């Protein structure tokens, strides 16, 4: 009689389960993940903007916020196209998007030479404009357009910038509450 | 238009050249716009109006084109004046303080006329 042997790999399975659980914890139960990998060429910027724009609209952002998210992603990808693969063979631009109920997260990664993000975080705009400087505004724009920005630089392995936009920014809620209080106060005075 | 949708067309009004830009100005299309400005400089035409009426999008690579030429243009007695910018594009200019450096007009004619009075 032929016997069938079923191999079980409890250790691996439990690791997989743990990993799945970790992923659920990190992403949240309602998170949806999307990914677009393109060659590092400026011709793909439009494609990346369109991809991100459609997902951002679907996530519930208005036109103004969608434009900001698209521009931030464009700036991150332009940096990859212009600087990541200088003097080394060009690799990919990896764009990963995680959409949660409350936030929209874009991570742009490359395998390039890396850079020091602190250098470009906050240029002195008065000096910048008075000296007619050119370029180097991408990272400053990303910081201005998005709610949270984190860089992780591992040259030739994985350099990434994670950008988050909240669907309902806490500050906006505060502003609304303040407006309500002002309205109430005004009514009382009447 | 190619897939990245950018077009620049030139129209001369005596010594003032109007560059009408259309579509999306990003790192991919900026060289085309740069080329159009370089062509004007080669012909010693330093009075320029950039008409933004049909421009839908600009990134820092597009803003860089203006920064790259403004010094040379002004040294030669000219200027790059901007006209008919939509709200979305103006917001990006404004975010970086660019309206302090460039004159922005509601209409193309207003921008052209400004060269006549100064």
Interface residues (C-beta under 8 A of the other chain):
Chain A: X42 X43 X45 X46 X49 X64 X67 X71 X74 X75 X78 X81 X82 X125 X126 X129 X132 X133 X134 X135 X137 X138 X140 X141 X144 X145
Chain B: X3 X4 X5 X24 X26 X27 X28 X57 X59 X60 X61 X63 X64 X67 X68 X70 X71 X88 X91 X92 X95 X96 X97 X98 X100 X101
